[in-house]
């Protein structure tokens, strides 16, 4: 799956989120925070790429100014495992600062 998603209000934040597939998004406008499993708070800004690693609990918090717009892509666990085996996904950090 892929597409664009707006999240204009804080209630669209996702807390303690856990999925069994890979997903990532690039933040096109807006800002927020990513929280790691151990509750490390990482700012998310325009241009950042945020990864949702299968089986890793995390949270994304939307700054509720109505500006959040992301482009996301998601694919199954087997594709994720294959791309990791080829070292094509940077899994060392969930938020890649593009700036």
WOMOCOR-V256823 format. One record per pair of residues at least 24 apart in sequence whose ideal C-beta (glycine too) atoms are under 10 Angstrom apart, sorted by the first residue. I is the first residue (numbers start at 0). J is the second residue. D is the distance in Angstrom with one decimal. If there is no record, write none. Layout:
BEGIN
{{I & J & D} {I & J & D}}
END
This chain:
BEGIN
{{0 & 71 & 7.7} {0 & 72 & 7.3} {0 & 73 & 4.7} {0 & 74 & 7.9} {1 & 70 & 7.5} {1 & 71 & 6.4} {1 & 72 & 4.3} {1 & 73 & 7.2} {1 & 74 & 9.0} {2 & 69 & 9.3} {2 & 70 & 7.4} {2 & 71 & 6.5} {2 & 72 & 8.5} {2 & 73 & 9.4} {3 & 27 & 7.8} {3 & 68 & 6.5} {3 & 69 & 7.0} {3 & 70 & 5.6} {3 & 71 & 7.8} {4 & 67 & 8.2} {4 & 68 & 7.5} {4 & 69 & 5.3} {4 & 70 & 8.1} {4 & 71 & 6.1} {5 & 29 & 8.6} {5 & 61 & 9.8} {5 & 65 & 8.4} {5 & 66 & 8.8} {5 & 67 & 6.2} {5 & 68 & 5.4} {5 & 69 & 8.1} {6 & 31 & 8.3} {6 & 59 & 8.8} {6 & 61 & 4.6} {6 & 62 & 9.6} {6 & 63 & 8.8} {6 & 65 & 9.2} {6 & 66 & 9.4} {6 & 67 & 4.2} {6 & 68 & 8.2} {6 & 69 & 7.5} {7 & 61 & 8.0} {7 & 63 & 7.4} {7 & 64 & 8.1} {7 & 65 & 4.1} {7 & 66 & 7.7} {7 & 67 & 6.4} {7 & 68 & 9.3} {8 & 61 & 7.2} {8 & 63 & 5.3} {8 & 64 & 9.6} {8 & 65 & 7.5} {8 & 67 & 8.9} {9 & 60 & 7.3} {9 & 61 & 5.6} {9 & 62 & 7.8} {9 & 63 & 3.9} {9 & 64 & 9.6} {9 & 67 & 9.8} {10 & 61 & 8.5} {10 & 63 & 8.2} {11 & 59 & 9.4} {11 & 60 & 9.9} {11 & 61 & 5.6} {11 & 63 & 8.7} {11 & 67 & 7.7} {12 & 58 & 7.2} {12 & 59 & 6.3} {12 & 60 & 4.5} {12 & 61 & 4.8} {12 & 62 & 9.3} {12 & 63 & 8.6} {12 & 67 & 9.6} {13 & 51 & 9.1} {13 & 57 & 8.3} {13 & 58 & 6.3} {13 & 59 & 5.2} {13 & 60 & 8.3} {13 & 61 & 8.7} {14 & 56 & 9.7} {14 & 57 & 9.1} {14 & 58 & 4.5} {14 & 59 & 8.4} {14 & 60 & 7.6} {15 & 56 & 5.8} {15 & 57 & 8.1} {15 & 58 & 6.2} {16 & 51 & 7.1} {16 & 55 & 9.3} {16 & 56 & 6.9} {16 & 57 & 5.8} {16 & 58 & 6.2} {16 & 59 & 7.0} {17 & 51 & 9.2} {17 & 53 & 9.0} {17 & 54 & 7.1} {17 & 55 & 7.5} {17 & 56 & 4.7} {17 & 57 & 8.0} {18 & 51 & 6.0} {18 & 52 & 8.8} {18 & 53 & 6.4} {18 & 54 & 8.1} {18 & 55 & 8.8} {18 & 56 & 9.6} {18 & 57 & 9.6} {18 & 73 & 8.3} {18 & 76 & 9.4} {19 & 53 & 5.3} {19 & 54 & 6.5} {19 & 75 & 8.8} {19 & 76 & 5.9} {19 & 79 & 9.7} {20 & 51 & 8.4} {20 & 52 & 10.0} {20 & 53 & 5.8} {20 & 54 & 9.8} {20 & 73 & 5.9} {20 & 74 & 6.6} {20 & 75 & 5.3} {20 & 76 & 5.6} {20 & 77 & 9.5} {20 & 78 & 8.6} {20 & 79 & 7.0} {21 & 50 & 7.5} {21 & 51 & 6.9} {21 & 52 & 6.8} {21 & 53 & 5.7} {21 & 72 & 8.7} {21 & 73 & 6.7} {21 & 74 & 5.7} {21 & 75 & 7.6} {21 & 76 & 7.1} {21 & 77 & 10.0} {21 & 78 & 7.2} {21 & 79 & 3.8} {21 & 80 & 9.0} {21 & 82 & 8.0} {21 & 83 & 9.0} {21 & 88 & 7.6} {21 & 90 & 9.5} {22 & 49 & 9.0} {22 & 50 & 7.7} {22 & 51 & 4.2} {22 & 52 & 8.9} {22 & 53 & 8.8} {22 & 71 & 6.2} {22 & 72 & 7.0} {22 & 73 & 4.0} {22 & 74 & 8.0} {22 & 79 & 9.4} {23 & 48 & 5.9} {23 & 49 & 6.3} {23 & 50 & 4.6} {23 & 51 & 6.5} {23 & 52 & 9.1} {23 & 69 & 9.6} {23 & 70 & 9.5} {23 & 71 & 6.9} {23 & 72 & 6.1} {23 & 73 & 8.0} {23 & 74 & 9.7} {23 & 88 & 8.7} {23 & 93 & 9.1} {23 & 95 & 8.9} {24 & 48 & 7.4} {24 & 49 & 5.4} {24 & 50 & 8.6} {24 & 51 & 8.1} {24 & 59 & 8.8} {24 & 68 & 9.8} {24 & 69 & 4.1} {24 & 70 & 6.3} {24 & 71 & 3.9} {24 & 72 & 7.6} {24 & 73 & 9.2} {25 & 49 & 7.9} {25 & 68 & 9.8} {25 & 69 & 6.6} {25 & 70 & 5.1} {25 & 71 & 8.0} {25 & 72 & 9.0} {25 & 95 & 9.3} {25 & 97 & 7.8} {26 & 59 & 9.8} {26 & 66 & 9.8} {26 & 67 & 7.4} {26 & 68 & 7.6} {26 & 69 & 5.4} {26 & 70 & 8.5} {26 & 94 & 9.6} {26 & 97 & 9.3} {27 & 66 & 9.4} {27 & 67 & 8.8} {27 & 68 & 4.5} {27 & 69 & 6.3} {27 & 70 & 6.0} {28 & 64 & 9.6} {28 & 65 & 9.7} {28 & 66 & 4.8} {28 & 67 & 6.9} {28 & 68 & 4.6} {28 & 69 & 8.7} {29 & 61 & 7.1} {29 & 62 & 6.3} {29 & 63 & 9.4} {29 & 64 & 6.8} {29 & 65 & 8.1} {29 & 66 & 3.9} {29 & 67 & 3.4} {29 & 68 & 6.2} {29 & 69 & 8.0} {30 & 60 & 9.8} {30 & 61 & 8.5} {30 & 62 & 4.7} {30 & 64 & 7.9} {30 & 66 & 7.6} {30 & 67 & 7.8} {31 & 58 & 9.8} {31 & 59 & 6.2} {31 & 60 & 5.0} {31 & 61 & 4.8} {31 & 62 & 4.9} {31 & 63 & 9.1} {31 & 64 & 9.8} {31 & 67 & 6.8} {31 & 69 & 9.9} {32 & 58 & 7.9} {32 & 59 & 7.3} {32 & 60 & 4.5} {32 & 61 & 8.8} {32 & 62 & 7.9} {32 & 94 & 9.5} {33 & 57 & 6.5} {33 & 58 & 7.2} {33 & 59 & 5.6} {33 & 60 & 7.8} {33 & 92 & 9.9} {33 & 93 & 6.0} {33 & 94 & 5.1} {34 & 58 & 4.0} {34 & 59 & 7.7} {34 & 60 & 7.0} {34 & 93 & 9.7} {35 & 92 & 9.5} {35 & 93 & 6.8} {35 & 94 & 9.3} {36 & 93 & 9.7} {39 & 93 & 9.6} {41 & 92 & 8.4} {41 & 93 & 7.3} {41 & 94 & 4.8} {41 & 96 & 9.1} {42 & 94 & 8.2} {42 & 96 & 9.1} {43 & 67 & 9.4} {43 & 69 & 9.4} {43 & 93 & 9.9} {43 & 94 & 6.2} {43 & 96 & 9.5} {44 & 94 & 9.4} {44 & 96 & 7.9} {44 & 97 & 8.9} {44 & 98 & 7.3} {45 & 97 & 8.7} {45 & 98 & 8.5} {46 & 95 & 9.5} {46 & 96 & 8.0} {46 & 97 & 4.1} {46 & 98 & 5.8} {47 & 94 & 5.7} {47 & 95 & 6.6} {47 & 96 & 5.9} {47 & 97 & 5.9} {47 & 98 & 8.0} {48 & 89 & 8.8} {48 & 92 & 9.9} {48 & 93 & 9.3} {48 & 94 & 7.4} {48 & 95 & 4.3} {48 & 96 & 8.5} {48 & 97 & 6.4} {49 & 93 & 6.4} {49 & 94 & 5.3} {49 & 95 & 7.9} {50 & 88 & 7.6} {50 & 89 & 8.0} {50 & 90 & 7.2} {50 & 92 & 8.1} {50 & 93 & 5.0} {50 & 94 & 7.6} {50 & 95 & 7.5} {51 & 93 & 7.7} {52 & 79 & 8.1} {52 & 83 & 9.5} {52 & 88 & 8.9} {52 & 90 & 6.3} {52 & 93 & 6.7} {53 & 79 & 5.9} {53 & 80 & 8.5} {53 & 83 & 10.0} {55 & 90 & 9.4} {55 & 93 & 7.7} {57 & 93 & 6.6} {57 & 94 & 9.9} {59 & 93 & 9.7} {59 & 94 & 9.7}}
END
